[in-house]
Amino acid sequence: MPPDQMPARPAFRAPAIAPTAAGVPVPPIPACRAWATRYAGEHGAPLDLTQAVPGWPPHPEMLTALARAAGDPAAATYGLLEGETALREALAEDMRLFYGGDPATDDLRITAGANIGFNLAMAVLAAPGDEVLLPTPWFFNHEMALALRGVRAVPLPCRAAEGFLPDPERAAALVGPRTRAIVLVTPNNPTGAVMPPELIGRFADLCRERGLWLVLDETYRDFLPEGQDTPHGLFQRPDWRDFVVQLYSFSKAYCIPGHRVGAVAGGPVFRGEFIKAVDNIQICPPRPPQFALAWAVPALREWRAGNRARIAARAAAFRRALATAPDWRIDALGAYFAWVRVPDAAPDSTAAAERLAAERGVVSLPGGVFGPGGERHLRLAFANTDEGAIAAVPERLAGLYPRPSAARGERVAAPGAAAPGRPFGRSP
């Protein structure tokens, strides 16, 4: 057929993206790192304080165990949906020593990281249209996971004056007919705040009374401050399996975030549904790191305690350093993070974070990505650097937002003013 006689093609109609995905902001860490590509290096090497990763390698024997396991032909086959029995046994024993109570091998499921553990848990605890209470500031991946499922994250505001600890009475007032769970993160990401055991117990009582799941993310439980060796007494309650779901990560304590291994603890009703999501999404977690961790959990207890001390030393170093930068105030600090209030002269945390990365080479996360109320803060993850680099932070901060001079009549943008060029899509 001659070209001039061929029928016209219909106009292209672009297929739609699911609104639950399109409405979720872009991942903030790569977006913030992109700001640093404009840094010319005049203040020294870039300092990346965005991601919560250990600042040292795994134990040498752990590396050997990982290499040996990766070369084992058995590790290349499918494993158990619930995870390797030897690792679950080792973790159950470790939990009994750490918490007391009766966590058992059958209570545990190994996951490909704590993040996917949270996603798998929410797949069985909340349906589209349901609600989950998240204290703010919240871990942005938790809110993203809920939004992708069409589940509404209900902010539970936490205040600086209260140490960024959530209030059970405030939470009770937010519980509605579609509320399915309350999520707590302790030590917290992004603030580092640690919830006292009695406060966790009050939330457990609230969830028990209101028919809610208590989802407790303890990714950083190996880095509690000195003097607090027992995070809570939940596993000593005879009813914990009825309503408690606990998340754990091996990434931080064993310095293996790239191997993606976490764990979820829960009772038989939860586990019966959880395994459906596992089979559909994850199948089995990576097997080589599970083989290595089954050895490492009991063998590296002393080394893990040393890691706790190293993180505590870096936290102390960061506190000392920021004391010499008076316009920048630490509102909370613990585990891997400092939650730092930006100077009053800064428009908001997004503008401050972008300028700090592009002009001074210090890459951080603006508080706005952690939910409502974070617009005046930055999260600085100090664990992935050394004390020498930490000591250089105040020099990088100096003069970035100087105090206004009344004599010169300078004007300062009002706190909370909008900053142009936000990279994170909708407000969390």
C-alpha positions as a printed Julia matrix, in Angstrom:
428×3 Matrix{Float64}:
   0.0     0.0    0.0
   1.4     3.44  -0.91
   2.36    5.5    2.14
  -0.19    8.17   1.33
  -2.96    5.57   1.46
  -1.98    3.98   4.78
  -4.46    4.57   7.62
  -3.37    7.09  10.2
  -2.1     5.67  13.44
  -4.21    6.49  16.49
  -2.72    9.01  18.84
  -0.49    7.53  21.53
  -2.18    7.33  24.9
   0.29    7.1   27.75
  -0.5     4.41  30.34
  -0.98    5.63  33.87
   1.19    4.98  36.9
  -0.62    3.86  40.05
  -1.41    6.95  42.13
  -0.12    5.19  45.24
   3.33    5.11  43.59
   3.19    8.45  41.81
   2.34   10.24  45.04
   5.37    8.94  46.94
   8.42   11.26  47.05
  11.66   10.2   45.42
  14.18    8.43  47.7
  15.84   11.29  49.57
  19.39    9.98  50.02
  20.39    9.95  46.32
  18.57   13.24  45.8
  20.56   14.9   48.57
  23.83   13.36  47.41
  23.22   14.93  44.01
  23.59   18.38  45.62
  27.19   17.55  46.5
  28.1    17.16  42.82
  28.2    20.98  42.75
  30.74   21.13  45.58
  34.13   22.38  44.36
  36.18   20.98  47.24
  37.41   24.23  48.74
  36.67   23.08  52.32
  38.21   19.63  52.0
  36.92   16.23  50.98
  33.14   15.74  50.86
  31.64   14.47  54.09
  28.61   12.24  53.55
  26.41   12.1   56.66
  23.26   10.9   54.9
  23.11    7.17  55.42
  23.15    5.09  58.59
  26.0     2.71  57.82
  28.78    1.51  60.12
  32.04    3.38  59.64
  34.24    0.27  59.76
  34.29   -3.16  58.07
  32.96   -6.45  59.42
  35.06   -8.54  61.77
  37.81  -10.33  59.78
  36.46  -13.74  60.78
  33.01  -12.63  59.64
  34.44  -11.84  56.23
  36.03  -15.27  56.14
  32.73  -16.91  57.12
  30.88  -14.95  54.43
  33.38  -15.99  51.76
  33.19  -19.62  52.84
  29.4   -19.58  52.82
  29.24  -17.9   49.42
  31.36  -20.73  48.01
  29.13  -23.44  49.46
  26.94  -24.97  46.72
  24.14  -25.41  49.28
  23.9   -21.62  49.62
  22.98  -21.33  45.94
  19.75  -23.29  46.36
  16.43  -22.16  47.77
  16.22  -22.13  51.55
  13.42  -22.26  54.08
  10.78  -19.54  53.79
  11.19  -18.77  57.49
  14.99  -18.55  57.24
  17.81  -20.85  58.27
  17.03  -22.77  61.44
  20.56  -22.35  62.83
  20.34  -18.56  62.58
  16.9   -18.43  64.15
  18.13  -20.6   67.01
  21.14  -18.35  67.56
  19.03  -15.19  67.45
  16.41  -16.6   69.82
  19.11  -17.41  72.38
  20.61  -13.95  71.93
  17.22  -12.34  72.5
  16.63  -14.32  75.69
  19.98  -13.12  77.01
  19.3    -9.53  75.94
  15.63   -9.1   76.88
  14.83  -11.95  79.22
  11.54  -13.7   78.59
  10.94  -16.56  76.22
  11.57  -15.68  72.53
  11.85  -18.98  70.71
  13.14  -20.19  67.37
   9.62  -20.65  66.02
   8.79  -16.99  66.83
  11.38  -15.73  64.33
  11.38  -15.2   60.59
  14.51  -14.04  58.75
  14.03  -11.37  56.09
  16.13   -9.7   53.41
  16.74   -6.71  55.64
  14.56   -4.92  58.2
  13.07   -2.68  55.51
  11.55   -5.6   53.65
  10.57   -7.06  57.02
   8.48   -3.95  57.65
   6.92   -4.16  54.19
   6.08   -7.83  54.66
   4.59   -7.15  58.08
   2.41   -4.31  56.79
   1.21   -6.52  53.95
  -0.59   -8.64  56.55
  -1.43   -6.05  59.22
  -3.01   -3.25  57.17
  -5.13   -3.11  54.01
  -5.68   -0.19  51.61
  -7.7     2.48  53.4
  -6.46    1.46  56.86
  -4.39    3.69  59.14
  -1.16    3.19  61.06
   0.15    5.6   63.69
   3.73    6.75  63.09
   5.43    9.06  65.6
   7.01   12.07  63.9
   9.68   12.61  62.92
   9.31    9.23  61.27
  11.63    6.96  59.27
  10.74    7.96  55.72
  10.83    4.39  54.38
   8.08    3.43  56.82
   5.79    6.14  55.49
   6.73    5.27  51.9
   5.93    1.59  52.47
   2.49    2.46  53.83
   1.75    4.95  51.05
   2.65    2.42  48.36
   0.04    0.1   49.86
  -2.64    2.79  50.12
  -2.39    2.82  53.92
  -2.52    6.21  55.63
   0.28    7.12  58.02
  -1.25    9.1   60.88
   1.36   11.45  62.4
   1.85   11.18  66.15
   3.75   14.41  66.91
   6.77   14.19  69.2
   8.17   17.37  70.75
  11.72   18.51  71.38
  10.76   19.59  74.9
   9.72   15.98  75.61
  12.88   14.44  74.18
  11.04   13.45  70.98
   9.32   10.66  72.89
   5.77    9.75  71.81
   2.91   10.24  74.26
   0.52    7.27  74.74
  -2.38    9.56  75.64
  -1.83   11.59  72.49
  -1.71    8.34  70.54
  -4.95    7.08  72.11
  -6.74   10.22  70.93
  -5.63    9.54  67.34
  -6.86    5.94  67.21
  -9.84    5.6   64.88
 -11.96    2.81  63.42
  -9.42    2.14  60.64
  -6.34    2.17  62.88
  -4.56   -1.17  62.74
  -1.16   -0.6   64.36
   1.2     1.75  66.17
   4.82    1.74  65.01
   7.62    2.66  67.42
  11.31    2.98  66.5
  13.8     2.86  69.37
  16.55    3.99  69.33
  14.84    6.32  66.94
  15.63    7.07  63.34
  16.03   10.02  62.7
  16.43   11.56  66.17
  18.35    8.86  68.03
  15.95    9.22  70.98
  15.66    6.09  73.14
  12.29    5.15  74.61
  12.37    4.13  78.29
  11.11    0.6   79.02
   8.14    1.87  81.02
   7.0     4.06  78.1
   7.14    1.11  75.71
   5.11   -0.82  78.27
   2.42    1.89  78.28
   2.15    1.68  74.5
   1.88   -2.1   74.78
  -1.02   -1.71  77.22
  -2.72    0.76  74.87
  -2.42   -1.58  71.9
  -3.62   -4.54  73.95
  -6.67   -2.62  75.17
  -7.6    -1.18  71.77
  -7.03   -4.29  69.65
  -4.0    -2.87  67.81
  -0.69   -4.32  66.72
   2.41   -2.86  68.33
   5.17   -2.88  65.71
   8.52   -2.24  67.37
  11.48   -1.47  65.09
  14.69   -2.13  67.04
  17.19   -1.89  64.21
  19.56    0.02  66.51
  19.01   -1.91  69.74
  22.69   -2.91  69.88
  23.63    0.76  70.34
  21.74    1.72  73.48
  23.43    4.33  75.68
  25.54    3.23  78.61
  23.38    2.44  81.6
  20.45    1.07  79.62
  21.07   -2.57  78.87
  17.47   -3.82  78.66
  15.34   -1.97  76.11
  11.99   -3.21  77.45
  10.23   -6.09  79.11
   7.78   -7.0   76.33
   9.15  -10.49  75.81
   8.58  -11.2   79.49
   4.83  -10.64  79.07
   2.85  -13.87  78.66
   0.67  -12.22  76.01
   3.33  -10.63  73.77
   2.72  -13.09  70.92
  -0.89  -11.91  70.65
  -0.13   -8.37  69.48
   3.62   -7.54  69.32
   5.69   -7.6   66.13
   9.39   -6.82  66.5
  11.8    -5.89  63.7
  15.57   -6.31  63.88
  18.48   -5.74  61.51
  21.85   -7.47  61.39
  23.22   -4.67  59.18
  24.41   -2.3   61.88
  25.71   -4.55  64.65
  27.6    -6.83  62.23
  28.55   -4.13  59.67
  26.97   -5.98  56.74
  24.25   -3.66  55.33
  24.95   -4.81  51.79
  24.1    -8.42  52.62
  20.5    -7.5   53.54
  19.54   -9.64  56.53
  16.91   -8.78  59.14
  14.46  -10.59  61.37
  10.84  -10.34  62.44
   9.45  -11.76  65.7
   5.78  -12.44  66.24
   3.18  -14.92  67.45
   1.49  -17.79  65.6
  -1.48  -15.8   64.22
   0.82  -13.19  62.74
   3.31  -15.76  61.43
   0.6   -17.75  59.69
  -0.27  -14.78  57.5
   3.25  -13.38  57.29
   4.56  -16.48  55.54
   2.12  -15.84  52.67
   3.72  -12.47  52.02
   7.18  -14.04  52.33
   6.4   -16.68  49.71
   4.9   -14.11  47.37
   7.53  -11.35  47.66
  10.75  -12.63  49.17
  10.75  -16.45  49.01
  13.91  -17.07  51.07
  16.37  -14.49  52.38
  19.96  -14.57  51.06
  21.5   -17.77  52.34
  25.28  -17.11  52.55
  25.01  -14.32  55.16
  22.56  -16.45  57.16
  25.12  -19.26  57.36
  27.79  -16.79  58.47
  25.53  -15.07  61.0
  24.54  -18.35  62.65
  28.18  -18.53  63.74
  28.62  -14.79  64.35
  25.68  -14.15  66.68
  27.21  -16.06  69.62
  30.85  -15.7   68.56
  30.98  -11.92  68.13
  29.12  -10.73  71.23
  32.24   -9.08  72.66
  33.05   -7.46  69.3
  29.49   -6.1   69.09
  29.89   -4.59  72.54
  33.02   -2.88  71.27
  31.05   -1.45  68.38
  28.57    0.0   70.85
  31.42    1.76  72.63
  32.81    3.1   69.34
  29.46    4.58  68.38
  29.1     6.12  71.85
  32.52    7.73  71.42
  31.51    9.19  68.08
  28.28   10.49  69.56
  30.25   12.2   72.32
  32.66   13.64  69.76
  29.78   15.0   67.72
  28.23   16.62  70.77
  31.53   18.28  71.64
  32.02   19.48  68.07
  28.56   21.01  67.72
  29.02   22.85  71.01
  31.47   25.08  69.12
  28.87   25.92  66.46
  26.38   27.9   68.56
  23.96   28.69  65.73
  23.37   24.95  65.2
  21.67   23.19  68.11
  21.46   19.46  68.82
  17.88   18.72  69.84
  18.39   14.93  70.1
  21.28   12.53  69.69
  21.73    8.79  70.0
  22.56    5.54  68.21
  23.74    6.67  64.74
  22.15   10.12  64.47
  22.1    13.71  65.57
  18.89   15.69  65.06
  20.18   19.23  64.61
  18.12   22.4   64.51
  19.17   24.74  61.7
  19.91   28.42  62.44
  17.01   30.84  62.51
  18.53   32.59  59.49
  18.01   29.5   57.3
  14.78   29.46  55.27
  14.17   25.8   56.17
  16.02   22.52  56.42
  15.84   21.69  52.7
  17.48   24.99  51.76
  20.06   24.54  54.51
  20.88   20.94  53.51
  21.26   21.86  49.83
  23.51   24.8   50.57
  25.57   22.84  53.08
  26.18   20.1   50.5
  26.84   22.35  47.51
  28.97   24.98  49.25
  30.62   23.15  52.16
  30.6    19.5   51.05
  28.64   18.19  54.07
  25.78   16.02  52.86
  22.86   15.55  55.26
  19.15   14.84  55.13
  16.64   17.66  55.62
  14.16   17.05  58.4
  11.19   17.58  56.12
  11.71   14.14  54.56
  10.99   12.63  57.98
   7.43   13.88  58.12
   5.51   16.83  59.51
   7.35   19.06  61.93
  10.88   18.35  60.7
  11.31   21.44  58.54
  13.72   23.12  60.99
  16.07   20.15  61.46
  18.77   18.16  59.7
  19.62   14.52  60.33
  23.38   14.04  60.51
  24.44   10.37  60.57
  27.79   10.53  62.35
  28.38    6.76  62.65
  29.81    6.36  59.17
  32.73    8.74  59.69
  35.61    9.1   62.13
  36.2    11.49  64.99
  38.68   13.53  62.96
  36.06   14.28  60.32
  33.48   15.0   63.02
  35.82   17.6   64.54
  35.9    19.41  61.17
  32.11   19.82  60.97
  31.87   23.11  62.94
  34.34   24.79  60.57
  32.16   23.78  57.63
  29.06   25.14  59.35
  30.67   28.44  60.34
  29.27   31.45  58.54
  26.82   29.53  56.41
  23.88   31.32  58.08
  25.34   34.15  60.17
  23.19   35.89  62.71
  21.48   39.01  61.33
  22.99   42.37  62.14
  20.4    44.81  63.4
  22.87   47.63  62.86
  23.08   46.89  59.14
  19.35   46.31  58.9
  19.74   42.86  57.35
  16.6    40.82  56.82
  16.37   37.1   57.37
  13.89   34.76  55.74
  11.16   33.73  58.14
  11.5    30.23  59.59
   9.54   27.77  57.52
   9.66   29.84  54.32
   9.46   27.76  51.19
  12.73   26.87  49.5
  12.89   26.57  45.71
  13.88   23.45  43.87
  12.68   20.81  46.34
  13.71   17.36  45.05
  11.36   15.25  47.12
   7.96   15.48  45.42
   4.99   15.92  47.69
   5.37   16.84  51.31
   5.68   13.62  53.36
